[in-house]
Amino acid sequence: MMLESSQRPVLLITGMSGSGRSFALKALEDMGYETIDNLPLSFLETTTLAQQETSQPLAISIDVRTRDFSLEHILHKMEKLTKNSSLKTQLIFFDCDDDVLARRYNQTRRIHPLAHERPVIDGIRHERLLISPLREHADLVIDTSLLLPTDLRGQLRRYFLPQKAPRLSIFITSFSFRHGLPREADMVFDARLLKNPFYIEELCSLSGEATEVAAYIKKDPIFPKYLETLKSILSLSLPRFIEEGRSYLTIAVGCTGGQHRSVFIAKLLKEWLQEQKNKVKLRHRDLKKAK
């Protein structure tokens, strides 16, 4: 659920190395959290309480690499922070099956922090022995054994999305298919099936920003259905992009020359998305000023 407390959220992230903690910190940072990785335990209380006047949520990763790491030390610090009425402190434990962790380390050729000269699986088992008691004290256990990155990001947003999280920034660009697809595009819509104003002498030199061109395109019998279809696709897609933790989304609308149909449709989509309280910017990549 989304965090709506007046208390400052503080997440202590711990668990098995290779279970996704670093990815989680990046995802939380995109959600508006201040994040700190591998903070020495002796600094934990001071760092957490240093800016009590701010409401920005905080996520701190603690693991076996942490200087002065010990179960007793962590639990003692956790107990003190939990008693602070200005904070909402939670211990989050990231777990993963040993064989999956071993496969991840072998694929990336990274060295497990406790393996040293031993096989990776030995380091994993030793770490689990050291930190498994923390799992029992965790407010939430997230097992990433079967999770894709997008699934994990979605889980984090469902559990920890702040009330004032950054909104999805949407960029819309019109373009000409003749000059290629915009490389940054996440979604591409084709406006070439609409009637082309280019072949109308009095409209040819104008652009899709002109009212005369807009009126001509609107008279196309398929225009209403075409526009409603685009809106339906976006209505279905945007909540999923947000759930997956996307910060930016680029929508590209193309036509043959990038002058008329794509410009007009891109403008309509921008206006509609702004009516839905979205943050939207528009540009026309291949638009040339009419002479």
KOLLUM-183347 format. One line per 8 residues: their letters; for each residue x, y, z of N, C-alpha, C, O. Coordinates in pm, whole numbers, padded with zeros to 5 digits. Layout:
REM KOLLUM-183347
a	X/Y/Z/X/Y/Z/X/Y/Z/X/Y/Z; ...;
//
This chain:
REM KOLLUM-183347
mmlessqr	00083/-00119/00000/00000/00000/00000/00087/00125/00000/00202/00118/00042; 00035/00240/-00046/00110/00363/-00046/00125/00416/00096/00034/00406/00178; 00243/00474/00123/00268/00531/00254/00198/00666/00265/00222/00754/00182; 00112/00686/00367/00039/00809/00383/00052/00864/00524/-00028/00947/00566; 00150/00819/00597/00170/00862/00735/00242/00994/00739/00318/01028/00648; 00217/01071/00848/00289/01196/00869/00431/01169/00918/00516/01258/00915; 00457/01048/00963/00592/01010/01004/00682/00998/00881/00636/00968/00771; 00812/01020/00902/00908/01005/00793/00936/00856/00772/00984/00790/00864;
pvllitgm	00908/00802/00654/00937/00661/00629/01088/00635/00625/01162/00707/00558; 01132/00534/00698/01272/00492/00698/01274/00341/00672/01222/00263/00751; 01336/00302/00561/01346/00162/00526/01490/00116/00546/01582/00173/00489; 01508/00014/00627/01639/-00049/00643/01639/-00173/00555/01570/-00270/00584; 01716/-00168/00449/01719/-00274/00349/01835/-00369/00379/01951/-00327/00384; 01803/-00497/00399/01908/-00595/00424/01870/-00725/00353/01768/-00733/00286; 01953/-00826/00369/01924/-00955/00306/02045/-01012/00235/02158/-00968/00255; 02018/-01112/00153/02124/-01185/00086/02188/-01103/-00026/02119/-01034/-00101;
sgsgrsfa	02320/-01110/-00036/02391/-01045/-00146/02347/-01109/-00278/02344/-01231/-00290; 02314/-01025/-00377/02269/-01074/-00506/02119/-01093/-00515/02068/-01140/-00616; 02047/-01056/-00408/01902/-01076/-00407/01824/-00958/-00464/01701/-00963/-00472; 01893/-00852/-00503/01823/-00739/-00564/01820/-00613/-00482/01744/-00521/-00512; 01902/-00605/-00377/01898/-00487/-00292/01945/-00361/-00364/01886/-00254/-00348; 02050/-00373/-00445/02099/-00256/-00519/01994/-00206/-00618/01974/-00085/-00632; 01928/-00299/-00685/01821/-00261/-00777/01708/-00192/-00701/01652/-00094/-00748; 01676/-00246/-00582/01569/-00188/-00501/01602/-00044/-00461/01514/00042/-00463;
lkaledmg	01728/-00019/-00425/01767/00117/-00388/01747/00213/-00505/01699/00325/-00487; 01783/00171/-00625/01766/00256/-00743/01618/00281/-00770/01579/00392/-00805; 01537/00177/-00754/01393/00193/-00775/01332/00287/-00672/01248/00370/-00706; 01375/00275/-00546/01325/00363/-00441/01370/00507/-00464/01296/00601/-00436; 01491/00522/-00516/01540/00657/-00547/01453/00722/-00654/01422/00841/-00646; 01412/00644/-00754/01323/00695/-00858/01186/00731/-00801/01115/00814/-00858; 01149/00670/-00689/01022/00698/-00624/01029/00817/-00529/00929/00853/-00468; 01147/00878/-00517/01159/00996/-00432/01229/00975/-00300/01234/01066/-00218;
yetidnlp	01284/00855/-00279/01355/00827/-00155/01498/00881/-00161/01560/00882/-00267; 01548/00925/-00047/01691/00946/-00032/01751/00810/00001/01704/00744/00094; 01851/00767/-00072/01904/00632/-00054/02052/00635/-00017/02128/00718/-00066; 02091/00542/00070/02231/00529/00113/02266/00381/00113/02194/00300/00171; 02376/00347/00049/02418/00207/00041/02537/00182/00133/02631/00261/00139; 02530/00069/00205/02643/00023/00286/02687/00126/00389/02806/00155/00402; 02592/00181/00463/02622/00280/00566/02676/00210/00691/02613/00116/00739; 02791/00254/00746/02840/00195/00872/02734/00207/00982/02670/00311/00996;
lsflettt	02718/00103/01059/02613/00102/01161/02631/00212/01264/02532/00263/01319; 02755/00250/01291/02779/00354/01390/02721/00489/01346/02699/00578/01428; 02695/00503/01213/02639/00628/01161/02488/00620/01141/02425/00720/01105; 02430/00504/01164/02290/00483/01128/02196/00578/01202/02115/00647/01139; 02206/00582/01331/02114/00665/01409/02136/00813/01381/02041/00889/01365; 02263/00854/01374/02294/00995/01348/02241/01038/01212/02182/01145/01199; 02263/00955/01111/02218/00987/00975/02067/00994/00967/02012/01083/00901; 02000/00902/01032/01855/00896/01025/01790/01014/01095/01688/01066/01050;
laqqetsq	01848/01057/01205/01789/01165/01285/01840/01303/01247/01791/01403/01298; 01938/01307/01158/02002/01436/01126/01906/01534/01061/01918/01654/01082; 01812/01484/00983/01720/01572/00911/01576/01537/00945/01496/01507/00855; 01543/01539/01071/01409/01502/01113/01303/01600/01061/01185/01566/01051; 01348/01723/01028/01251/01823/00983/01202/01794/00840/01100/01848/00798; 01276/01709/00766/01235/01679/00629/01140/01560/00628/01150/01469/00711; 01048/01562/00533/00954/01450/00520/00997/01352/00412/00928/01253/00388; 01111/01379/00345/01157/01290/00238/01186/01152/00294/01263/01139/00390;
plaisidv	01128/01048/00237/01153/00911/00287/01299/00872/00266/01367/00923/00177; 01345/00780/00350/01485/00740/00351/01495/00588/00341/01420/00516/00407; 01588/00540/00259/01615/00397/00247/01764/00373/00262/01845/00433/00191; 01802/00286/00357/01942/00259/00388/01967/00111/00374/01897/00029/00434; 02069/00075/00296/02105/-00065/00276/02216/-00105/00373/02318/-00037/00385; 02193/-00216/00441/02290/-00269/00538/02311/-00417/00509/02214/-00492/00497; 02437/-00459/00498/02463/-00601/00471/02595/-00642/00533/02654/-00567/00611; 02641/-00761/00497/02762/-00814/00560/02887/-00735/00524/02990/-00750/00590;
rtrdfsle	02881/-00651/00422/02995/-00565/00387/03006/-00446/00481/03111/-00383/00490; 02895/-00416/00551/02889/-00297/00633/02992/-00301/00746/03006/-00401/00816; 03062/-00190/00762/03158/-00181/00871/03087/-00200/01005/02977/-00149/01023; 03146/-00270/01098/03095/-00305/01231/02960/-00379/01225/02875/-00362/01313; 02942/-00460/01120/02819/-00538/01107/02809/-00643/01216/02904/-00718/01240; 02694/-00649/01281/02662/-00757/01376/02512/-00757/01397/02447/-00653/01392; 02456/-00876/01421/02312/-00887/01440/02266/-00806/01560/02166/-00735/01554; 02341/-00817/01669/02303/-00747/01791/02302/-00596/01769/02212/-00526/01815;
hilhkmek	02403/-00549/01700/02414/-00406/01673/02296/-00357/01588/02236/-00254/01618; 02264/-00431/01483/02154/-00392/01395/02022/-00391/01471/01946/-00294/01463; 01994/-00496/01545/01867/-00506/01617/01856/-00398/01724/01747/-00346/01749; 01968/-00364/01787/01967/-00259/01888/01934/-00124/01824/01851/-00048/01875; 01999/-00095/01711/01973/00030/01640/01829/00035/01590/01763/00138/01597; 01781/-00078/01539/01646/-00087/01488/01544/-00058/01598/01445/00012/01575; 01568/-00113/01716/01476/-00092/01828/01469/00055/01867/01361/00106/01895; 01583/00123/01869/01586/00264/01905/01512/00349/01801/01437/00440/01837;
ltknsslk	01534/00318/01673/01467/00396/01568/01317/00371/01568/01239/00463/01542; 01276/00249/01599/01134/00215/01601/01060/00292/01709/00943/00326/01693; 01128/00321/01818/01066/00393/01930/01053/00542/01904/00984/00612/01977; 01120/00591/01799/01112/00734/01766/00978/00761/01698/00952/00709/01589; 00895/00842/01760/00759/00866/01711/00755/00947/01581/00652/00949/01513; 00865/01012/01546/00866/01092/01423/00903/01009/01300/00898/01057/01187; 00939/00882/01324/00982/00795/01215/00890/00675/01201/00835/00626/01299; 00876/00630/01080/00809/00502/01053/00917/00408/00998/00940/00403/00877;
tqliffdc	00982/00334/01089/01097/00252/01053/01055/00109/01025/00983/00048/01104; 01101/00055/00913/01071/-00083/00877/01198/-00154/00832/01283/-00094/00765; 01210/-00280/00868/01321/-00363/00826/01273/-00450/00711/01179/-00529/00726; 01337/-00437/00596/01299/-00511/00476/01409/-00610/00442/01524/-00572/00423; 01373/-00737/00436/01471/-00843/00410/01452/-00897/00269/01344/-00945/00234; 01558/-00889/00188/01555/-00945/00053/01617/-01084/00055/01729/-01103/00100; 01540/-01180/00005/01585/-01319/00006/01581/-01376/-00136/01521/-01318/-00226; 01646/-01489/-00153/01650/-01555/-00283/01704/-01696/-00261/01788/-01717/-00173;
dddvlarr	01658/-01791/-00339/01707/-01929/-00329/01857/-01935/-00356/01909/-01862/-00440; 01926/-02023/-00283/02071/-02034/-00296/02115/-02066/-00439/02212/-02009/-00488; 02044/-02156/-00506/02085/-02194/-00640/02067/-02079/-00739/02145/-02065/-00834; 01964/-01996/-00718/01942/-01879/-00804/02052/-01776/-00781/02103/-01716/-00875; 02089/-01755/-00653/02197/-01662/-00622/02328/-01708/-00684/02403/-01628/-00741; 02355/-01837/-00674/02479/-01890/-00733/02480/-01870/-00884/02583/-01836/-00942; 02367/-01892/-00946/02360/-01875/-01092/02381/-01728/-01130/02448/-01699/-01229; 02326/-01637/-01052/02344/-01494/-01080/02491/-01454/-01069/02543/-01381/-01154;
ynqtrrih	02557/-01503/-00966/02699/-01469/-00948/02784/-01531/-01059/02877/-01467/-01108; 02752/-01652/-01099/02829/-01716/-01205/02809/-01647/-01340/02902/-01637/-01420; 02687/-01599/-01364/02658/-01531/-01490/02727/-01396/-01498/02776/-01357/-01604; 02730/-01324/-01386/02791/-01190/-01387/02940/-01194/-01357/03011/-01094/-01374; 02989/-01311/-01311/03130/-01328/-01275/03173/-01235/-01162/03290/-01200/-01149; 03078/-01195/-01081/03110/-01115/-00963/03156/-01206/-00850/03124/-01325/-00847; 03230/-01148/-00757/03280/-01224/-00642/03187/-01203/-00524/03157/-01089/-00488; 03142/-01309/-00465/03057/-01298/-00347/03140/-01243/-00232/03254/-01285/-00213;
plaherpv	03086/-01148/-00153/03166/-01085/-00047/03220/-01180/00059/03316/-01146/00128; 03161/-01299/00073/03209/-01394/00174/03271/-01519/00111/03308/-01612/00182; 03282/-01522/-00021/03338/-01641/-00086/03489/-01640/-00086/03553/-01741/-00058; 03548/-01524/-00118/03693/-01511/-00124/03752/-01618/-00219/03723/-01616/-00339; 03832/-01708/-00167/03893/-01812/-00250/03808/-01938/-00259/03848/-02036/-00322; 03692/-01935/-00196/03607/-02054/-00194/03502/-02048/-00304/03486/-01943/-00367; 03431/-02158/-00330/03322/-02156/-00428/03213/-02057/-00385/03193/-02032/-00266; 03143/-02003/-00484/03038/-01905/-00456/02933/-01961/-00360/02888/-01891/-00270;
idgirher	02895/-02085/-00380/02789/-02143/-00297/02831/-02147/-00150/02745/-02137/-00062; 02960/-02162/-00121/03006/-02160/00018/02986/-02022/00079/02943/-02011/00194; 03016/-01918/00004/02994/-01782/00053/02847/-01754/00077/02812/-01689/00176; 02761/-01803/-00011/02617/-01783/00004/02566/-01851/00131/02489/-01792/00206; 02609/-01974/00153/02562/-02047/00271/02614/-01984/00400/02543/-01981/00501; 02737/-01934/00396/02793/-01869/00514/02717/-01739/00545/02688/-01709/00660; 02685/-01664/00441/02609/-01540/00461/02470/-01569/00517/02423/-01499/00606; 02406/-01671/00465/02271/-01704/00513/02275/-01742/00661/02184/-01707/00737;
llisplre	02379/-01811/00702/02393/-01848/00842/02409/-01724/00930/02356/-01719/01041; 02482/-01624/00878/02507/-01503/00956/02383/-01414/00970/02358/-01359/01077; 02306/-01402/00862/02200/-01300/00863/02058/-01356/00871/01963/-01279/00879; 02043/-01488/00870/01908/-01545/00873/01825/-01498/00993/01703/-01485/00979; 01885/-01473/01112/01802/-01422/01222/01735/-01288/01191/01629/-01258/01245; 01796/-01207/01102/01734/-01080/01066/01603/-01103/00991/01511/-01021/01000; 01596/-01213/00919/01473/-01245/00845/01354/-01259/00939/01243/-01219/00906; 01380/-01315/01056/01272/-01336/01153/01222/-01205/01212/01108/-01197/01257;
hadlvidt	01307/-01102/01213/01268/-00972/01269/01218/-00875/01163/01179/-00763/01196; 01218/-00916/01037/01182/-00826/00928/01033/-00795/00927/00950/-00880/00957; 01002/-00669/00893/00862/-00630/00875/00808/-00683/00743/00688/-00706/00729; 00898/-00703/00647/00857/-00755/00518/00972/-00833/00458/01087/-00788/00461; 00943/-00952/00404/01040/-01034/00332/01001/-01034/00185/00888/-01068/00150; 01095/-00997/00099/01072/-00998/-00045/01163/-01103/-00107/01285/-01088/-00108; 01103/-01209/-00160/01179/-01316/-00223/01184/-01289/-00373/01081/-01286/-00440; 01306/-01270/-00426/01321/-01234/-00566/01357/-01353/-00656/01394/-01335/-00772;
slllptdl	01346/-01473/-00603/01388/-01592/-00678/01321/-01600/-00815/01385/-01638/-00914; 01193/-01564/-00822/01118/-01578/-00946/01073/-01443/-01002/00989/-01438/-01092; 01128/-01334/-00949/01083/-01201/-00991/01169/-01143/-01102/01292/-01148/-01095; 01104/-01088/-01203/01173/-01008/-01302/01194/-00868/-01243/01122/-00829/-01151; 01291/-00791/-01295/01312/-00654/-01243/01185/-00570/-01245/01159/-00496/-01150; 01104/-00580/-01351/00981/-00502/-01357/00883/-00545/-01249/00810/-00462/-01194; 00880/-00675/-01217/00792/-00724/-01112/00836/-00671/-00976/00753/-00631/-00895; 00968/-00671/-00952/01020/-00622/-00825/00991/-00473/-00811/00950/-00427/-00705;
rgqlrryf	01012/-00398/-00918/00984/-00255/-00913/00836/-00230/-00881/00802/-00141/-00803; 00750/-00310/-00943/00607/-00296/-00917/00572/-00325/-00772/00490/-00255/-00712; 00633/-00429/-00715/00609/-00461/-00574/00651/-00347/-00483/00580/-00310/-00390; 00768/-00293/-00510/00820/-00183/-00427/00727/-00062/-00433/00704/00003/-00332; 00674/-00033/-00550/00583/00080/-00563/00454/00054/-00487/00399/00146/-00425; 00404/-00068/-00491/00280/-00099/-00419/00299/-00087/-00268/00209/-00043/-00197; 00416/-00126/-00219/00440/-00123/-00075/00486/00014/-00025/00444/00058/00083; 00570/00082/-00102/00644/00195/-00045/00632/00326/-00123/00706/00420/-00094;
lpqkaprl	00542/00335/-00218/00529/00458/-00294/00486/00573/-00203/00379/00565/-00143; 00567/00678/-00193/00528/00792/-00109/00406/00861/-00166/00374/00848/-00284; 00339/00936/-00080/00218/01006/-00122/00250/01108/-00231/00170/01129/-00322; 00368/01172/-00221/00407/01273/-00318/00520/01221/-00406/00624/01285/-00419; 00499/01106/-00465/00601/01046/-00551/00610/01121/-00683/00510/01178/-00728; 00727/01123/-00745/00741/01188/-00875/00646/01126/-00978/00631/01004/-00983; 00582/01211/-01059/00488/01163/-01158/00562/01119/-01284/00678/01155/-01307; 00492/01042/-01365/00547/00998/-01492/00556/01117/-01587/00456/01186/-01609;
sifitsfs	00672/01141/-01643/00691/01249/-01741/00670/01191/-01880/00736/01095/-01919; 00578/01251/-01956/00543/01201/-02088/00592/01300/-02194/00566/01420/-02187; 00662/01247/-02292/00710/01327/-02405/00639/01276/-02531/00637/01155/-02558; 00582/01367/-02608/00517/01330/-02733/00594/01397/-02847/00624/01517/-02841; 00624/01321/-02949/00692/01378/-03064/00623/01333/-03193/00590/01215/-03209; 00602/01428/-03283/00558/01391/-03418/00683/01369/-03503/00789/01423/-03473; 00669/01291/-03609/00787/01263/-03692/00745/01218/-03831/00629/01186/-03856; 00841/01216/-03919/00821/01165/-04055/00882/01026/-04066/00997/01005/-04027;
frhglpre	00805/00932/-04119/00858/00798/-04140/00974/00799/-04240/01059/00711/-04237; 00976/00897/-04327/01084/00906/-04425/01220/00923/-04357/01323/00879/-04409; 01220/00987/-04242/01346/01015/-04172/01372/00917/-04058/01463/00938/-03978; 01293/00812/-04050/01319/00707/-03951/01244/00727/-03821/01201/00837/-03788; 01229/00617/-03749/01162/00620/-03619/01248/00692/-03516/01370/00679/-03518; 01187/00767/-03426/01264/00825/-03315/01320/00713/-03228/01245/00628/-03180; 01449/00713/-03207/01513/00604/-03133/01467/00597/-02988/01470/00490/-02927; 01425/00710/-02933/01387/00714/-02792/01243/00671/-02768/01198/00665/-02653;
admvfdar	01168/00640/-02876/01026/00613/-02864/00997/00484/-02788/01059/00381/-02814; 00902/00492/-02694/00854/00373/-02623/00728/00318/-02690/00704/00197/-02691; 00646/00409/-02745/00525/00371/-02817/00521/00450/-02946/00554/00569/-02948; 00480/00385/-03056/00473/00451/-03187/00333/00432/-03245/00282/00320/-03253; 00272/00543/-03285/00141/00540/-03350/00156/00591/-03494/00229/00686/-03520; 00084/00526/-03585/00094/00557/-03728/-00031/00633/-03772/-00142/00581/-03764; -00012/00757/-03817/-00124/00841/-03862/-00141/00839/-04014/-00222/00915/-04067; -00067/00754/-04083/-00072/00753/-04230/-00203/00699/-04284/-00231/00719/-04402;
llknpfyi	-00283/00631/-04203/-00410/00580/-04255/-00515/00690/-04266/-00620/00669/-04328; -00490/00807/-04207/-00581/00920/-04221/-00557/00988/-04356/-00448/00981/-04411; -00660/01055/-04408/-00647/01124/-04536/-00541/01233/-04526/-00534/01304/-04426; -00461/01246/-04631/-00343/01333/-04626/-00373/01472/-04682/-00406/01485/-04800; -00363/01576/-04599/-00386/01714/-04647/-00283/01761/-04748/-00304/01861/-04816; -00172/01690/-04758/-00066/01730/-04850/-00115/01739/-04993/-00063/01818/-05073; -00215/01659/-05027/-00264/01655/-05165/-00373/01758/-05192/-00429/01762/-05301; -00404/01840/-05093/-00499/01949/-05111/-00418/02078/-05130/-00343/02117/-05041;
eelcslsg	-00434/02143/-05245/-00346/02253/-05282/-00340/02362/-05177/-00231/02411/-05145; -00455/02402/-05123/-00455/02513/-05027/-00406/02472/-04888/-00384/02558/-04803; -00389/02342/-04865/-00343/02294/-04734/-00198/02246/-04737/-00135/02232/-04632; -00146/02222/-04854/-00015/02160/-04868/00094/02237/-04794/00178/02177/-04727; 00094/02369/-04804/00201/02449/-04745/00179/02478/-04597/00266/02536/-04532; 00062/02438/-04544/00033/02459/-04402/00083/02339/-04321/00134/02242/-04377; 00066/02347/-04191/00106/02236/-04104/-00015/02188/-04024/-00124/02245/-04031; 00008/02082/-03947/-00099/02028/-03864/-00141/02121/-03752/-00239/02093/-03682;
eatevaay	-00071/02230/-03733/-00109/02329/-03633/-00214/02425/-03684/-00275/02498/-03606; -00236/02426/-03815/-00333/02518/-03875/-00475/02466/-03857/-00500/02346/-03867; -00568/02556/-03831/-00707/02517/-03809/-00768/02454/-03935/-00852/02365/-03926; -00725/02501/-04053/-00778/02445/-04177/-00738/02299/-04194/-00818/02216/-04236; -00614/02268/-04160/-00566/02130/-04168/-00640/02043/-04066/-00681/01931/-04097; -00656/02095/-03945/-00727/02021/-03841/-00869/01988/-03884/-00916/01877/-03863; -00937/02085/-03944/-01074/02063/-03990/-01081/01957/-04098/-01173/01875/-04099; -00983/01957/-04188/-00980/01857/-04295/-00960/01716/-04238/-01030/01623/-04277;
ikkdpifp	-00866/01701/-04145/-00839/01568/-04087/-00959/01518/-04009/-00989/01399/-04012; -01029/01608/-03940/-01144/01569/-03860/-01259/01518/-03947/-01343/01442/-03900; -01264/01560/-04074/-01371/01517/-04163/-01352/01375/-04214/-01444/01316/-04272; -01231/01319/-04193/-01206/01181/-04234/-01301/01090/-04156/-01303/01097/-04033; -01378/01005/-04223/-01477/00919/-04153/-01417/00832/-04043/-01485/00801/-03945; -01290/00793/-04058/-01232/00704/-03955/-01165/00783/-03842/-01118/00723/-03745; -01160/00915/-03854/-01088/00994/-03754/-01139/00972/-03611/-01058/00945/-03522; -01272/00981/-03585/-01318/00964/-03446/-01278/00830/-03386/-01233/00823/-03271;
kyletlks	-01294/00723/-03464/-01259/00590/-03414/-01109/00578/-03393/-01064/00517/-03296; -01032/00636/-03485/-00885/00631/-03474/-00839/00698/-03345/-00759/00641/-03271; -00888/00818/-03319/-00846/00892/-03199/-00889/00820/-03072/-00812/00812/-02976; -01011/00767/-03070/-01058/00696/-02952/-00976/00569/-02927/-00954/00531/-02812; -00931/00505/-03035/-00848/00386/-03019/-00714/00420/-02954/-00668/00349/-02865; -00654/00532/-02997/-00528/00575/-02936/-00549/00605/-02788/-00467/00567/-02704; -00656/00673/-02756/-00683/00706/-02616/-00705/00580/-02533/-00661/00572/-02418; -00772/00481/-02593/-00797/00356/-02520/-00667/00282/-02491/-00647/00229/-02382;
ilslslpr	-00578/00280/-02592/-00448/00214/-02573/-00369/00283/-02462/-00310/00216/-02377; -00368/00416/-02463/-00293/00490/-02361/-00358/00475/-02223/-00288/00464/-02123; -00490/00473/-02218/-00559/00455/-02090/-00526/00320/-02028/-00518/00307/-01905; -00506/00221/-02113/-00469/00088/-02065/-00322/00081/-02028/-00285/00013/-01932; -00236/00150/-02104/-00091/00136/-02090/-00031/00220/-01978/00056/00173/-01905; -00077/00343/-01963/-00011/00435/-01869/-00012/00383/-01725/00091/00392/-01659; -00124/00330/-01673/-00119/00277/-01536/-00016/00165/-01519/00045/00152/-01413; 00003/00085/-01622/00101/-00023/-01614/00243/00033/-01613/00328/-00015/-01538;
fieegrsy	00269/00134/-01698/00400/00198/-01697/00430/00257/-01559/00542/00246/-01509; 00329/00321/-01499/00347/00381/-01367/00372/00274/-01263/00459/00289/-01177; 00296/00165/-01271/00313/00054/-01176/00452/-00005/-01184/00509/-00046/-01083; 00508/-00010/-01305/00641/-00066/-01324/00751/00030/-01283/00869/-00006/-01286; 00714/00152/-01246/00813/00246/-01196/00880/00329/-01303/00988/00384/-01280; 00818/00339/-01421/00878/00420/-01525/00872/00567/-01486/00771/00615/-01436; 00982/00639/-01509/00986/00782/-01482/00957/00864/-01607/00904/00975/-01599; 00991/00808/-01725/00975/00880/-01850/00909/00788/-01953/00932/00667/-01954;
ltiavgct	00829/00847/-02038/00765/00773/-02145/00761/00862/-02269/00716/00976/-02261; 00808/00809/-02382/00806/00884/-02507/00708/00820/-02604/00719/00702/-02637; 00612/00900/-02650/00511/00856/-02745/00540/00925/-02878/00549/01047/-02884; 00554/00848/-02984/00583/00904/-03116/00464/00882/-03209/00407/00773/-03214; 00428/00988/-03283/00320/00981/-03380/00378/01017/-03516/00431/01126/-03535; 00368/00925/-03611/00431/00947/-03740/00334/00954/-03856/00226/00896/-03852; 00374/01025/-03960/00304/01023/-04088/00410/01031/-04197/00530/01023/-04168; 00369/01046/-04320/00466/01037/-04430/00571/01148/-04424/00691/01120/-04429;
ggqhrsvf	00525/01272/-04412/00619/01384/-04414/00642/01451/-04282/00728/01538/-04271; 00566/01413/-04181/00583/01474/-04049/00537/01618/-04042/00583/01694/-03957; 00444/01658/-04133/00401/01798/-04140/00256/01819/-04097/00225/01921/-04034; 00168/01724/-04129/00026/01749/-04112/-00040/01656/-04009/-00068/01697/-03896; -00063/01530/-04050/-00140/01439/-03966/-00074/01409/-03833/-00139/01415/-03728; 00054/01378/-03835/00123/01344/-03710/00128/01464/-03616/00115/01449/-03495; 00147/01583/-03672/00153/01705/-03590/00019/01729/-03521/00014/01762/-03402; -00090/01713/-03597/-00223/01736/-03540/-00259/01632/-03435/-00309/01666/-03328;
iakllkew	-00233/01505/-03464/-00267/01399/-03368/-00182/01411/-03241/-00233/01393/-03131; -00054/01443/-03256/00032/01460/-03139/-00020/01573/-03050/-00018/01563/-02928; -00065/01680/-03113/-00121/01795/-03038/-00246/01753/-02962/-00263/01789/-02845; -00334/01677/-03027/-00456/01631/-02960/-00424/01540/-02841/-00487/01552/-02735; -00327/01450/-02858/-00290/01360/-02749/-00232/01437/-02631/-00261/01405/-02515; -00152/01538/-02660/-00098/01620/-02552/-00210/01686/-02473/-00210/01682/-02350; -00306/01747/-02543/-00416/01815/-02475/-00498/01718/-02391/-00538/01750/-02279; -00524/01600/-02447/-00603/01500/-02374/-00529/01450/-02250/-00588/01437/-02143;
lqeqknkv	-00399/01421/-02264/-00321/01373/-02150/-00309/01479/-02042/-00308/01446/-01923; -00299/01605/-02080/-00294/01712/-01981/-00426/01724/-01905/-00428/01756/-01787; -00536/01698/-01975/-00666/01697/-01907/-00674/01588/-01802/-00749/01599/-01705; -00595/01480/-01823/-00590/01369/-01726/-00488/01395/-01615/-00455/01305/-01539; -00440/01519/-01607/-00344/01561/-01502/-00207/01499/-01519/-00136/01478/-01421; -00170/01469/-01642/-00036/01417/-01669/00059/01531/-01702/00019/01636/-01751; 00187/01508/-01675/00292/01603/-01709/00340/01570/-01850/00400/01465/-01873; 00313/01660/-01946/00337/01629/-02086/00415/01741/-02155/00392/01860/-02131;
klrhrdlk	00510/01701/-02241/00581/01794/-02327/00566/01746/-02471/00560/01626/-02498; 00562/01843/-02564/00540/01811/-02705/00648/01875/-02791/00689/01989/-02768; 00694/01800/-02891/00783/01857/-02992/00750/01794/-03127/00699/01682/-03134; 00780/01868/-03233/00756/01818/-03369/00893/01804/-03436/00953/01902/-03480; 00941/01680/-03442/01079/01657/-03484/01108/01704/-03627/01213/01762/-03653; 01015/01678/-03718/01044/01703/-03858/00959/01814/-03919/00952/01829/-04041; 00895/01890/-03833/00808/01996/-03883/00890/02111/-03941/00981/02163/-03877; 00854/02150/-04061/00918/02265/-04125/00816/02378/-04131/00698/02354/-04157;
kak	00861/02498/-04108/00771/02612/-04115/00723/02633/-04258/00799/02625/-04354; 00595/02659/-04267/00538/02683/-04400/00592/02812/-04459/00603/02912/-04389; 00625/02809/-04584/00680/02928/-04650/00570/03004/-04723/00597/03107/-04784;
//
